Amino acid sequence: MAQRPITNFYINEEQSIYLLSHRDAKKHKQWLNICIKQLTMLGYHDVELIGSGAFGFVFAGVDEKHLQWVFKFSRITLAQSVRDRLEDEAFMLSRFDHPMIPKYFAFERIKKQGILMMARSKGHDLEYFSIRSGKFSANQVVSLALELHTLLCVLREHKNGIARSPVVHGDIKPSNLVWDPVTKVLSLVDWGSSVYAQLDECRDPVGANIMDLMSSDITNTNARMGDVYFIGDEQMSGEKSSPRFDEQGVASTLYALASAQSCRFGAKVIPASSLGLPMEFAKVIDGMLSKDQGVRDQAGDYFMRNMPAMAKAYIPDEHREPSKAMIPFWCSQATILPDTVVYSSRKQFLRQADSEHRLVDVNDAQLERYYREFLFDTGDTEKAFLASISRLAKYPVVGGLSFHWKHDNLFVESSLILYDHTLELAFQDAVDNTIKLAQGIEQKGLFKCCLFDARQTIQLERDHSGAFIFDSLPTLSYDIIDIPTAETLRPHSYFEDGKDPDEQLQLPKKVIQSVFELNKIHHTGCIIFESLEQRIKIHHYYRLLDASKELRFKELLNEIMQYAMSIDGVGVAGFMKLPYKNTREFSLCSRQPDNFLAKNPKKHS
């Protein structure tokens, strides 16, 4: 494959490049350029980075015959045992020759760097379509279910020689399913978690004969961790690998796409039976996502037996009419779309203590992510709520949300501005899901988040004495929309709702005084000071709602920046301002009501 040596391949953990330090951003670009240059020297053109994850990163390129290829690299910073997984992935991928699975081409190891080359699947992944279109229609979900049924059969019926030797992909999720609208072909990509199944669908040991069983390791699991947002309980707890793992991935995928979520955790509050799907199909999906293993297995068996028949039912094409969002948001225009990042407070009811010290031995990148973001003891609904907040940041949006649970009600204050009107319907689905999931949380408390444009983040390095280095004091940017009749609200203090070890920055009193003076002017926005040992990051967005006060508004923003230069601690602190008094009130709702497709949809089409 390689005519010339490929040397240094490594890319930083995935985050907005605008939040990296100048030095790290420069390194990131240099590494990208090295990869692109080396692949170009090997004869490929139109080389581009198409993905990255915990274990590696992926480039695509086109050869002289106009064939499209994918090059997957392991991160050289990982342990050798983890980097060896890429060779395992190459082996598993090479076992298949099927139009729904990318064609394996070669694997090479250059020094410490493993490189897997395979054909590129045409189209976009289903998460891409989900973010842009919102909820998939009943027709789309059922059609996809039939495709995934075919994939499960391919994996289950895989043969090693003449004997059936089921394969577990282990990471079926929307972003690993690539759909080409032109050819109508679905491809299952990213085989990094794939293994030969140890148990079959009946949970009996897999083996062609007694000698196979005697020679295999039947005491330890060979299962690998897939995406913690989509895998089922058995895979999460490290049980022996079986086709049931992929059943769970399929059910999670169908549920997430039907509900416009980016995880499986919301199924208790927003069940499949509430999503306008055919009754039989919805109940099967809910069964496959059940907490009861017996119910899951029974529903999975029903899916495998009856999905072809269920797919034959008449389902009309759905034309979605715009409806009123559960909370308001506004659309605006921008020459350059914001690179949105979300910051949120983390109340105790969303971050339960790691009482059993389960973090000590975590050594899997996906599992570490699970602990870091949610902690093990947090309930599924709380996980789904946090994931829904993260999904909002996948849209070009700035603003803030405040959720207050008290008694039997949920109070929501908001200010959300979307900068792409073509995404309005999909963004509404994401916002509405956030509210519905919040309605399903029973613990009382307060949760706040704000979304800002990382492009606008101000970063200043410190010198050896800790003083900030700058030629001229940076200024805080803002927009103006004149709403002279609007009223001023009470101050909204960001991270005001309790102590957190990561959010302990003591701000200078003059900064706080300036913020409260700013509060007397009608506006919306936020400012977050993220102070590190060697630099400070100041995230912000501001929208002035009273143009007559612009001069004073600008003066106060300059004062905030001036006084912020005396920050010497380490931590995070900030403020968020929401503009309207009309807090939206919702009743708590542990489960959204059933909503099935009409039994005889032809009457309603």
N, C-alpha and C positions, 0 to 999 in steps of 0.2 A: 504493500500500500504506500509506504513512504519512500520517496526517492532521496530526500534529504532529511537530516535529523530534526525532529521537533523537540525543543529543549524545555523552556520554562513555561508551564501552563498552570495558572492558578488565578482564581477570581475571588474577591471578597464575598462574605455572606451577603445575601440579597437584601438591599434596602435602597431607599432613594439616594441616588448619587449626590443629591444636593445636601444631604445630612452628613456626608463623609467629611473628614477634615480635608484641607487643600492637598495635603501630602497623600492621603489615602485615595482621594479622587484622582489624583495624577497617576498613582500606581495602577488603579483600576483601569484607567484608559490605556495605559501602557501595556498591561496584560492583554486587554482586548485586542490592541493593535498587533501584539506579538502573535496571538492565535490566528488572527485574520491574515497576517503577513505570511506565516508559515504554511497555512492551508492554501494560500494563493500561490506560493512558490511550488507547491505540489501539483499545481495545474487546475485548481478549482477557482471559480469566480462567483461573484455575488455572495460572498461569504458573510454570514450574519449570525449573531448570538440569538438563539430562539428559546432558550430556557436555562434555568439553573435551580439547584436544590441543595439539600443538606449534604449530599454525597458527591455531587459533580455538576457539570455544566455542559451545555449542548450547543453546537454550532451546526449550521447548514451551509451547503455549497453545491454548485452545479459543475459537472465535468464537461469535457469538450464535446461529448455526445448529447449534451443538454439533459442528462439524467440528474435528478436531485438526490443528494446524499445527506445523511446526518452523521456528525462526529460527536461522540459522547466521551467526555474526559472525567476521570476521577480527580478529586481534590488531593493535591500532593501533601497537604497539611494533615490529612487523616492518617490513622494508624494503618500499617501495611495490611492487617487482616481485613480492614474495612475497604481499602483500595482494591483488594483481591476480589471483592464482590463484582466489580465490573467484568472481570473474566468469567465469573459464574453467570452473570447476566448474558454475556455473549454465548456461552454454551447453551443456556436454556432457549435463547432466541433462535439458535441454529437448529433446534429440534423441530421447528415448524416451517411448513411451506404452505401458507394459507393467505388468501387475499385480504383477510381482516387483521393480519399480523405483519409488521414491517419485515422485509426480507433482510436477513443477516448477510453481511458481506465479509468482514474481516475483523480480527482483534489483534492489536500489536501492543507490545510493551516497550517503550523507549525510556531507558533509565528507570526512574520510579513512576513514570507516567503511563497509565493504561489508556488505550484509545480503542473505542468500539465504533465500527463503521457499519451503517445500515441504510437501507432505502428510506427516503423521506415520505411520510404519509401526507397526502395532499389535503388541503383544507385547514380548518381551525379546530381547536379543542372545544368541547361542549361548554366549558366554563366561560370561554370567550363569547359564545352565543348567548349563554345565560345572562351574563352581565349586560349585554346589549338589548336583549329582548324581554328579560324578566321571566315570568312563569311560562314554561312550555305548555302548549295546549294539550288537551286530553289525547288528541290524535297523534301529536308528536311523541308524547310519553309512551303511549301504547306501541307505536311503531318502533321506537327505540328499544322498548322492552323485548320485542320479538328479535331484534338484532342481537341484543345482549344474551338472550336465550340461546341463540345460535353459537355465540362465543363460548358460553358455559359448556355447551355440548362438545365443542371442539377441544376444550381443555380437559373435560372428563373422559373423553374417548381417545385421548392421546395414547399411542402405542409405542412401547420400547421393544422393537423387534416384533414379535407376534403377540406379546402380552400387553394387556391394557395397563397403562401407567399414568394415571391422572396427574395433571400439572396444576399447581395453584399459582395464579398470577400474583395475588397478594396485595394488589394496590389498584383495584378498579375504582375509578372516580372520574368526575367530569373532565378534569384537566388532563387525564390520561386516555381520553377517548377523542380521536380526531375524526371529524366529519367533513366530507367533501360534498357540498350541495350540488356540484355539477355531475359527478359520477355516482352520487348516492352511495358512496362506500364509507363504512365505519371502520376505523383502525384502532386497535388496542396497543398503546405504546408504553414505554418505561417498564421494562421487565426486571428491574433491580431487586424486587422483593420476591421473585418467582422461585419456586422449589418444586421438586417432585412430592406429591402428596404422600404422607405417611399413613393416613386413614382414608377410606373411601367415604362416599356420601352416607353410608350406614354406620360409619365410625368403626368399621372393621379394618384391621391392618391390611395394607396394600402389599401384594407379593404374588408372583406367578406360581410359586410353589413353596414348600416348607423350607427349602434351602435358602431361598431369597429372604424369608422371614428370619431365619436363624442368623444370617450374615448381616442383617441390617440392625441399626441402633433403634431399638423399640422403646427405650426408656427416656430418651431426650427428644425434645422438639427440634425440628429444623426450620420452624416458622420464622419468617422475618417480619419486621414491623412495617406495615404500610402506613398510609396517611392516617393519623389519629382522628381526623375529622370524619373519616368514612369507614374505618374497619369496625368489625363487630367485636362482641365481648370475648369470644374464644381466642381470636387473634391478639386482642389487646392483652389478655392475661397469659399469653404464651403457651397455649395448648398445642397439641400436635396438629400439624397442617392437614387440612382436608378441603374438599370442594365446597364445604359450607362457608369457608372464608370468602370465596368469590361470590357466593350467593348474597352474602351480607354487603359486599361492595356494590353489587348490582342493585340491591334494594335501596341502599344509601344514595346511589347515583340517581335512580329514578325519582326518589323522594325529593332530593335536593333540587333537581331540575323542575319538577312539577310545582314546587313551592317557592322557587327563586331564592334558595339559601345556598350557603357554601359549606354545609355540614349536615350530618344526620341527627344532631342532638335535639332538634326542635319537634320531633315526632310526637312527643307526649302532649304538647300544647297545640300544635298545628298538625294534626294527624293527616294521613293521606286521604282519609274519608271526608275531610273538609275542603278538598281542593278541586271539586267538580269533575272527578274522574268516574269512570264506570264503577258501579258498586262492587262487583265481583273483583275487579282488578285492584281497587283501592283497599279492600279488605285483605287481599293477599299481601300487598306491600306493607300494610300495618302489621300483619302477622309476621312477616319476615323481619320486621324491626322490633318485635316484641322482646321484652326482658326475659321471657320464659323460653328456655331452650326447646322444650317440647313443642310449643306453639310455633317457634321459628322453623324448626325442622319440618313440621307438618305443612306450613305455608310454603316453604321452599320446595318441598316435594310437589305441592299443588302447582306452583309456578312452572316447574320443569315439565310436568305432565300436560298442563292445560294452556300454557301461554300461546301456542299456535292457534288453538281454538278461540281464546279470548281476543286475539288480534283480528279475527275475522268479523267481529261485531261491527255494525255500522256506527261510526262516530263522525258527526258533521264537522267540517272545518269551522273553527271558532274565530269570530271577529270580535275582538275585545273593544268595548266602548269605554271611553275615558270616564272614570268615576272620581268622586271626591276623595282625596287622600285623608288618612286618619289625622295627620297633622299637616299644616301648610308648608310648602316650600316654594321658592321662587326660581325662575329661570333668568339667566343673564347671558351676556356675550363677553368673550375675551379673545384678544388676538392670539395669545398663547394660553392653552389650557393649564390650569393648576396641576401640579404633581402633588396629589392630596396625601396627607399623613394624618392619622387620628391619634390623639392623646386622650386618655381617660383616667378618671379617678378609680381607685380600687377599694371599695368598701369591704368590710370584714365578711359580709354575707356572700361576697363574690370571690373572696380569697380565704378559704378556710385554712387553718394552720396545718402544717405538715407534721402532725402529732406523732406519727410513727417513723419519722425520719426516712421516708421512702426514697428521698432524693439521693441518698448517699451512693448507691451503686448504679445509678442511671448511666448507661454508656451507649445508648442508641440515640442517634440524632433526632429521629422522629419522636421517640419517647421523651427525650429531654425537652423538646418543644412543647409537648403536651403538659409536662409538669410546669415548665416556665410560664406558660400562658394561662393555665387553668388551675393547676394543682389537682391532685388525684381525687380529693374528696368533694370537689365542687359538683353540684347536681347538673344533670344534663340540660335542664332548662336554662340555668345560669350560663353554661358553656355556649348554648345556642344564642343566648342574648349577646354575649361578648363577641361571638363570631359574626352576628348580624351587625354589630357596631363596626367591626373590621371590614365587612363587606361594603359599608357606606363609603369607605376610603378608596374603594376601587373605582369610584366615579369622580369626575372633575368637580368637586364641591368644596365649599368652605362654610363654616358655621359652627353651631354648637347645639347641644341637647342636654337637658337636665331632667332626670327622672326622680320623683319623690314618692316612695311607697309609704302610705300611712292609713291605718284602719283598714277598710276594705276597698280603698281606692288608689288609683295611680294618677299622679299629677305630672304633666309633661310641659316643659317650656322649651321653645325651639327657635332657631334661626338658621335656615339652610338655604344656600344659594347654589344652584346647579348651573354649570357653564356649558352645557350642551343639550339643547332642547330635544335632540333626537333620542336622548336617553331618558326622557321624562317618564314614560310608562314603566320602564324597568326600574328606575330609581324609586318610583312610588311603591313598587312591590317590595323593594328593599327596606324602605322607611316603614311601610305598614307591617312588615314582618317584625321589625324591631319593637313596634308598639305591642303587637299581639304577644310576642314572647315576654315582654315586660309585664303584661297583664297576667302571665302565668307564674310570676315570681311572688312568693308569699312572704318572704322575709321583709321586714320594714327597714327602710334606710334611704340613702340618697346616692345617686350615681350621676356623674357628669362626664361629658366628653366634648372635645372640640376638634374641628377638622380645619387644617390650615394648609397653605400652599408651601411646600418645602422649597420651592424656587425662591421664595421671599425670605427664607431664614437667613439671619445675620450671624456670621461666625467671626470671632476674633480670637487670635492666639494670645497666649500669655508669654511674657519674657521670663528670665530666670528669677526675677523678684516677684512674679505673680501679677504684674501690671499688664493690662491689655495693650496690644500693639495695633496702632492704626495711624494713618496719615491725617485723615479727617473723620470726625465722628459720624458713623452711619446714621441714616434717618429711617424712621418707621413709615412704611408706605400705607396709604389708605385710599378708599373710594369715597365718592360723595353721591348720595341720593337725598334730595331735599324733601323731607316729610315734616313740614313745620307744625302740623297739628298733633303730632304724636307726643305722648307723654313719657317722662323719664321714669325709669324703674329704680328700685333699690339696687345697690351694688351686688354683683354676683361674683363671689370669690372662687376662683378655680382652685381645686384641691382643698376646699375649706372644710371638708366633711370627715376629718379624722387624720390621725398621724399615720404615716407610712414610711418605712425605713428608706425608701428610694426618693421620698418627696419631703426632704427636711431642710431645704435651702432657706436660710434666714435672709430676707431682703432688707436693704437699707430702708430706714423709716421714711426718708425723703421720696423713695420710689413709691412706697405705699401711699404717701400723702398725695403725690401727683396722680396716681391711679384714681384715688377717690375724688380729686378735683375734676379729673376727666369724666367721672361718672355723672357730673352735673350737666354735661352736654349730651344731648340725645344721640346715641350711637349704638352700634353693636360690634362685637369682635372679641378678640382674646390676645393675650400676650403670655408667653411661657418662657421662663428663664431656665435653661438647662446648663448648669455650671459644672464643668469638668476641671480636673487638675491642670490641664494644659490649654484649655480653651473654653469659650462660652458659646452656646447656641441660643439665639433669641428667636423663637418662633412667634409669628403674629399674623393676624389679619384684622383690619379695622374698616368699618363702613360708617361714615358720618351721615347722620340723618337730619341735620339742621345746618344748612349751608351758611347761615348768617354767623355761625360760631366757628367758622373754619380757622380764623387767625388764632384764637385761643386754643382750639383743638390741636393745631400744629405746634404751638408753643409748649403745650403740656407733653406731647409725644417727644419733643426734643429734650424736655426736662427729664423724662423717664429714662431716655438713653444716656443722658449726661450722668444722672445719679447711679445708673446701673453699672457704670465703670468702676464703682467702688465695691462691687460684689467680690468677696474673697472666699466664700464658703463653697462647698461642693454639694450638689443636689438639684432638685427641681422645685419650682414654685411658679405660680402665675395667677392670672385673673381672667374670667370670662364674663362678658356682658351680653345679656339677652334683652331684646328691645320692647317686648310687649307684655302687658299685664294679663291678657286673657289666657291664662293657663288652661290647657286642655285637661279635662278630667275623664278618667275611664274607670269602669268597674273592673275589679280583678276577675279573671276568667281562666280557670285551670285547663280548659280544653275548648277549642273552637268547635262550633256545632257542625254536624254532618251536612255535607253538601255534595250530593252525587249527581252525575250526569243523568238526565231524564231517562226513564226506563225505555221509552219509545222516542228517541231523539228525532226521528223523521217527522213527528207531529210538530216539533218545535223548530225545525230547520226551514 
